[in-house]
Amino acid sequence: MATSISKIRNVCMLGHGGDGKTALTESILYLTKATDRLGKSADGNTVSDYDPEEIRRKISIQTTVNPVDFGGCKINVLDAPGFFDFVGETVQAMRVSDAGIIVMSAKSGVSVGAQKTWRTLKSEGIPAVLYIGKLDEDNADFYKTYEDARALFGSSVAPVVIPTDDGNGVVDIVAKKAYTCNNHKTAEIPVPASMEDTIEEMRAALSEAIAETDDELMMKFFDGEEFTEEEFINGISAGVATCKVAPVFCGSAMTGLGTEALLNAIVKYLPSPDKGRKETNVAGGEEAEYAITEDGNAVLFVYKTVADQYGRFSYFKVLSGKVTPDMTVVNTVSGANEKLGRIYMVRGKKNTEVNEICAGDLGAVAKLADTRTNDTLCAGGANVVIKPMAFPRTCYTQAIIAKNKAAEEKIAIGLARLHDEDPVFENALNSETHQQTISGMGVTHLDVLVSKLKAKFGVEIELVAPRVAYREKIRKTVEAEGRHKKQSGGHGQFGHVKIRFEPCEEDGLTFAEEVFGGSVPKNFFPAVEKGLRECMERGVLAAYPVVNLKAVLYDGSYHDVDSNELSFKLAARLAFKDGLPRANPVILEPYGELKVIVPADYMGDINGDLNKRRGRVIGMDPTDDGMQMITAEVPMSEMHSYANDLRSMTRGWGAFTLDFIRYEEAPPMVQASIIEEAKTRMQDEDED
């Protein structure tokens, strides 16, 4: 029996890696009896982190759905990764959630991940709940973490559940009741008398926050009147829905302390899908709000895909109507018809077949032929295209080397399937360096992709730093001669050209002729040009493409019998090899425009690092959210490791974009290094 939309809650666990999101999810699963044992990441037996890579690394690398039943509601708990390399998974979790629970540690305080998540929730208009966990660990300090969060996030941060003084229980300051927990079994205890002043102080902070949600409550607050429990509940609910209140909870996932209070809050305070975030319909090229409702034909939004060698497993959210097995739908993005077949409720890696899934709920279906992440599926002629998720740009690139010939044939198939699963990463073939590359959000992101490629598709590859696409040009005008003559009985070969090579502004080759008297017949001009273009693919300094070259054919000679197109093409090559080394050639390196966004505290470190990378800072401007944006021009060759270096320098705060703008002459020392590296590489290629 499907759950009605008013009894569904979709929430995602967010925050920094290691702060306890998966542990809290496991606590919820165990308390609601969705599992019969409490999983632990250290033991590799959690419901959320079931992928072999997650078990091996002991971190979350994908978003998992973990539905539980509590308080008459179905709560879909989405456990999202906290490590920044897997931000694409977090984007997917947020998209189908109506609230985000930011998990923080009472021991380590308000992390960078918590702060970045808060900013994202605010910008998306998604309600935020704060959970301060790990109360049972040494040096845990709930009140310091709470005060820091309030200082950083504002007065909307309001306590609802606080720990007892001895740390063995929690107090619900709305109901003025205290609870303890033993092995996830919650029991009510007397409210400690010593906490009376603290409770009143916290109630005052909560009262101030919810007073802003209603004029009557505001008047009552200013008159110094106490709110009733019902007014507190209604005020918190209204404040959460409008993002004016961010309620704070606490507990310990290992003991279960505070978990039941959090679940009660999810049911009482968080919005159902029909009252939560709205979607946007972009059908026909115009944007219109799309409300989630139980009425109408079925509309599904595919927010996540898992792929292997057998096909795709598509996760969806039902936005209207209901979904049943064997339903035929239309992919309004691709135009293809799809038959859904069996539909599933998913919990971790366990798929349970169901008969229907109603609006607001999450489900999954296997083996859709023409459906990818971000696609919309509609039944009954509905014309809805849900606005797709926007994923971050990749910032870290490596080149692929196949470990054997057999792997080369499978790489393309494997990468295509993995791209279905992870829309953030990109792969491409660099036409200049002839390297296949993959790009992601950092070292760990690409390392996981390599491991998945081997585990799922049997493809073994190595990652190496990609070569930079340098170029070469000349800086002075020279005249050169090329004479090709070959006699071996019968018709021979003869071609003779004189060419003037000049620097020019045009990117490639500008070919011209000033031949008088027919010294070189016109029908051989194309052969001369072709020979030069072929030579330009490998310059004379380090075998990089030559650009900005003008070649003027001004003289030469021919033989009535022995001259042909091949002879003049070879003669042009000889002239090229004769002239370019004398034309003061230089290596050009690509430069990019770098835009780095960091907190102001890191400006000095960033500028100093850019100087070491031969960068030129050209602007520093404040952003709308209180950050600083540094704009600089940098040589691309110095930026390969920047994604990881920036994260290290800024404790994960920094973000950047880098876009190619032009080529510039490389400094002499850099040129010497490039030439030496090219010689070594060509020697190795010759030996192979």
Disulfide bonds with the S-S distance in Angstrom:
none
